[in-house]
Amino acid sequence: MAAFLRELAQCAARETLPRFREPIAVDNKEHAAFDPVTEADRAAERAIRQAIEERFPDDGIEGEEFGTVRADAARQWVIDPVDGTRSFICGVPLWGTLVGLVEDGTAVAGLLAQPYLGETFIADGERAFVESRFGSRDLRVSDCRTLSAARLFTTDPHLWRGDEAVGFERLLGSIKLHRYGADCYGFAMLASGQADLVVEPGLNSYDIMALIPLVRQAGGTIGRADGGPAEDAGTIVAAATPDLYDAACERLRGG
């Protein structure tokens, strides 16, 4: 599985890297808001889909840009070709290519590739590891158990709305430090032990399926803020330890 995930990372990088930090047209997928998409997103997803179709023609595929095929298949590949398109179009190398493998509703393997930094994060079903110019090493979360010691990532505080925004502010008041703007890369830092907590509202399946096994196989805990499975997407809490997950969820819900 790891070898195929590497292949997918390379397929995507051939489409994303030549377009990164270069002039590129940006389309908006929303009328009432700004939801950017570029040819890098589309070309990378086409390349990933082609590789999956050739290797696993009976598997289902869900992608952010081109929808779903074979939705009733037991195995589903879930793709976000450029998670963090806003970062991509601003030249910030915290975007990533995400590919998750879901079997019978459970996310079992995943890829987060950041080709500009030369980092490939893989969860192959047994372990989580990163490959970079410094070599390969296993990923392991920190042992942080308390909010007062926690380092938190979230993409954008303005994405939190209504009661969830109140809960998010309550959580911010309980932690050691916070950083914004990491998109999917925050989850990689959690799995690496460089962060302790990631909270994100309103995620779709293609935003999270690749990251669930990365967190779990690095020893972390991930789920919805209401305690449901992360595979259901929505508002997600990923934490280094179960105690930290429970404490963060309690703050977000009003405790």
N, C-alpha and C positions, 0 to 999 in steps of 0.2 A: 504493500500500500504506500509506503513512504516513497518508493521510486516513482510511482505514478503521480503522486502529489507534487514531487519535484518537477516532473515533466509538465504538469499543468502550470506550475509557477513560471517555467521557462517559456511556455506558449504565451502566457499573458504578458510577460516582460518584453517579449519581442514587439508587442503592440503598444505598451504603455511607455516604456523608457524613451523611445525616439520622439514621443510627443510631450514629454514632461519638460517644463521650463522652456517650451517653445510656443510661438503664437498658435493658438488653437481656438476654433469656433466653439462657443458655448451655447447650447440650447436650454430652454427652460421647460420642464415637463409639467409645471403647474401654472394655472392662470392666476390664482389668488396669492401665491407665494413664490419663492425662488427655490426650485429644485433642479439644480444644474445637471446636465449630461453632456459628454463630449464624445468625439469619435474614438478616443482612447477607451472609454467605457464599452462602447459597442463592439469595437474590433477585438478587444480582449475577451469579451464574453463569447463572441463568435468562435474565437480560437479555442477556448476552453470547451465549449459545447462540441466542437468537431472532434477534439481528442477523446472526450467521453463517449460520444456516439460510436467512434471507431473501436474503442476498447470494450465498452459495455453497452451494446445496442439495445438491450432490454430494460435498462435502468431508466428511471424517471429523471428529468432535469427541470429545475426551477431556477430562473435567473431574473435579476432585477430589470434588465433591459428588454428581454424577449420572452418572458412568461414561462409557462409550464408545459411540458410534454410528458405523456404517460404518468399522469398524477396518481394512478392506482397501483403503480409498481411498488414492491416492498422496499426496494432500494432507491433512494432519491439523492441526487447531487444538487446542492443548493449554492448558487453563485452570486457573489457581488464582485464584479470585475474590478471596480475601483471604489472601495469603501473610503469615503472622505473626498468626494469630488471637489468640494470647496477648497480643501487643502491642496489638491492636485492643481487646480487652476490658479492658485496663489503661489505655487512653487514651494510649498511646505512639504517635506518628505515624511509626513506622518499618515498618509493614505496607505492602503494596502489592498491586495487582491485576496479575496476570501473564497474558499471552496470548502463546503462541508459535506460529509457523507452521512445520511440518515438511514437507518435500517429499522423498519417496523416502528417508526415514530421516535426513535432514540438517536441522537447525534453521536456517532461512534468514532469519527476521524475528521480531521480538519487541517486546513492550510491557511496561514497568513503570510503572504509574501510582500516584502518591501524591497523591490529590486534596486532602487536608487541607493539605499543604505547597504545593500548586499546581504540582507537578512531574510532567511526563510524559516518560519516557525511551523513545526509540524507536530500533530498528534496522530499517531499511526494506529491507534486502537489499543496499544499497550503502554506507551510512554510519550511524553512531550519533550521536544528538544528543539534547539535552534542551530542552524548552520549559517556561518558567516565567514568573513575573511580571517577571523580569529580561530576558525575550526568549528567543531561540533561539540555541544554540551547539552546535558539534560537540563530541563527546566524544573524548578521547584519554587513553590510559593513561600512567602515568609511565614513566621509563626505568630504574627500579630493577632491578638485576641480582643483588644479594647479599642473603642473609637478614639479615645484620647491619644493613642499612639499611631493612628492610622493615617496613611498617605492616600489621598483619594483623587481619582481621575473622573471627569465627565466631559463630554464634548462641548456643550454650550449651556450655560445656566438659563438662557432665554428659551430653551426648548421645554422647560418645565412649566406646566400650566395649572391654574386653579389650586385645588387641594394638594396636588402633587408638588407644586412650587412651594407651598407652605412647608410641606414635609422635607423638601430638599434644603430649604434654608435652616430648618431645625437640625438636619443632619450636619450641615456645614458648621454649625455652631458647636458641634461635639467632637470634631476631628482635629488632628495635628496640623495638616496642611492639605491644600487642594491645588490641582492644576487643570487647566482647560485646554481644549483644542486637540486632543490626542486621537479622536476617532477610534478606529479599531486598535491602534497601537497601544492604547491604555491597557487593553486586555493582555497584550504581549508583555507589557511591563509587570502586570500582576503575576502572570505565569512565571516571569523571570525573578520574582522576589523584589523588584524595584518599586512596586506599589503594593498597597494592601487591599484596596477597595476600588471598584469601578461601578458607577451607577449611571444608567442611561434610560430615558423615557422613550416610549413610542417606537420601539424597534420592530422591524419586520423580520420574517424568518431568514431572509437572505443577509440581514445585518448580523445575525447571531449564531447561526447553525455551525459555522466553521470554528467559532470561538468557544463554544460549549465544551467540546472534547479537549481543547487546548488548556482550558482552566482546570477541568476535572483531572486530566492525566498529569497535570503538574501538582496535583494534590489540593486544589482549591475547591470552593463551593460556589455554585452558581444556580440561580433560580429567579423567578419573578419576585417582585416586591411584595406581592400578596401571598407568597409561599408556594405558588404553583410551579410546575416544571418550566425550565428555561426554554424548552422546545416550543412552548406556547407563545413565545416572544412577548412583546409589550414592554412594560417597565422592568428592567433587568438589574439585579444586584449580583455582582461577582465579588467574592471575598476570599482572603487567604485562609480563613478558618471558619468552621461552623458558628462559633461564638460571635465572630465579627459580622457574619452574614445576618444572624438573628438580631443583633443589636442595630444594624443599619436598617433592616426592614422595619423594626419597631419604631425607629425615629421617622422614617418615611411615612408610616401609617398613622403617626400621631402620638407615639409613646415617649 
